[in-house]
Amino acid sequence: MPTAIEVHNLRKTFKGGVRALEDVSFQVEAGTVFGLLGPNGAGKTTIVRILTTILPPDSGLAMIMGIDVTKSPQLARERLGLAGQAAAVDERLTGEENLFMIGRLNHLSKQVARTRSSELLHDFGLEHAAKRILSTYSGGMRRRLDLAAALVAQPPILFLDEPTTGLDPKSRNDLWEIIEKLLADGTTVLLTTQYLEEADRLATRIAVVDHGRVIAEGTPDELKASFGATVLELSFQDEGTAAKAQRTLGALASAPIQQLENRLELPVADGAATTVLVLERLLDEKINPTKINLREPSLDDVFLALTDQHPPDQEES
């Protein structure tokens, strides 16, 4: 499969000596979704800004369909679309007018711009709001229009920088379905996100970025398998009991135990056998769990193990 995006040894330092990127490298195959996953400030948006010619790198190579984005930025821009964290549409115009204007800015004829506008409003379920001023749109409708705007010129590569931040679960799911359709149509997508469920569902491959470095890369299944443990979840009557249980069970976990209010998550190398030992140890200490669950590792577990940070709250903006 041909390579759509290539990044080699990318570095970027901002004023004050803040190192945003340190020797970042990865490749994205055409017709796939590549996810950049990481906490705030990890360097994800800086990577997108360099690849979309908004920001120059200090050193390294960034290529879009074989085009060096530093040497030939205009040629690179002609092959990509960008939907950033903030909507790039005009609230004073209607949805239809926004898409038509973007078509004309991309040098489409008036007829082609009108046709693309109508097609995209239909595809994104916005026909009913085509002639409404954008200031009357909901958050989910604005994000859909912003994504449609990035597709007016039918770019083969689409950059989505945290496209579902701040959306309610239904609007987020609607956008996921649209992205999956784009993938089926052959579009290459580079997606930055903090939502682990989003990365797990959409991405063919994922690079985990932290402190300006790629610290892990693979398919979602490969990353979860690399965790090397199942997770034993234990709930207790209150946080104090959970804290006591954490102190009691520390030696049985294969990685640090995480306490989330009255619940513990224990990474364990041998799930079934360790569960028996855990219950025996709790019984000895007269600690009674209210709920027990043994599950396979998730991207949340991988994220925590790699970055030493809790995954972001999935319902927060």
Stockholm file with secondary structure:
# STOCKHOLM 1.0

chainA/1-317         MPTAIEVHNLRKTFKGGVRALEDVSFQVEAGTVFGLLGPNGAGKTTIVRILTTILPPDSGLAMIMGIDVTKSPQLARERLGLAGQAAAVDERLTGEENLFMIGRLNHLSKQVARTRSSELLHDFGLEHAAKRILSTYSGGMRRRLDLAAALVAQPPILFLDEPTTGLDPKSRNDLWEIIEKLLADGTTVLLTTQYLEEADRLATRIAVVDHGRVIAEGTPDELKASFGATVLELSFQDEGTAAKAQRTLGALASAPIQQLENRLELPVADGAATTVLVLERLLDEKINPTKINLREPSLDDVFLALTDQHPPDQEES
#=GR chainA/1-317 SS CCEEEEEEEEEEEETTTEEEEEEEEEEEETTSEEEEECCTTSSHHHHHHHHTTSSCCSEEEEEETTEETTTCHHHHHTTEEEECSSCCSCTTSBHHHHHHHHHHHTTCCHHHHHHHHHHHHHHTTCGGGTTSBGGGSCHHHHHHHHHHHHTTTCCSEEEEESTTTTCCHHHHHHHHHHHHHHHHTTCEEEEEESCHHHHHHHCSEEEEEETTEEEEEECHHHHHHHTCCEEEEEECSSHHHHHHHHHHHGGGCSSCCEEETTEEEEEESSHHHHHHHHHHHHHHTTCCCSEEEEECCCHHHHHHHHHSSCCCCTTCC
#=GC SS_cons         CCEEEEEEEEEEEETTTEEEEEEEEEEEETTSEEEEECCTTSSHHHHHHHHTTSSCCSEEEEEETTEETTTCHHHHHTTEEEECSSCCSCTTSBHHHHHHHHHHHTTCCHHHHHHHHHHHHHHTTCGGGTTSBGGGSCHHHHHHHHHHHHTTTCCSEEEEESTTTTCCHHHHHHHHHHHHHHHHTTCEEEEEESCHHHHHHHCSEEEEEETTEEEEEECHHHHHHHTCCEEEEEECSSHHHHHHHHHHHGGGCSSCCEEETTEEEEEESSHHHHHHHHHHHHHHTTCCCSEEEEECCCHHHHHHHHHSSCCCCTTCC
//
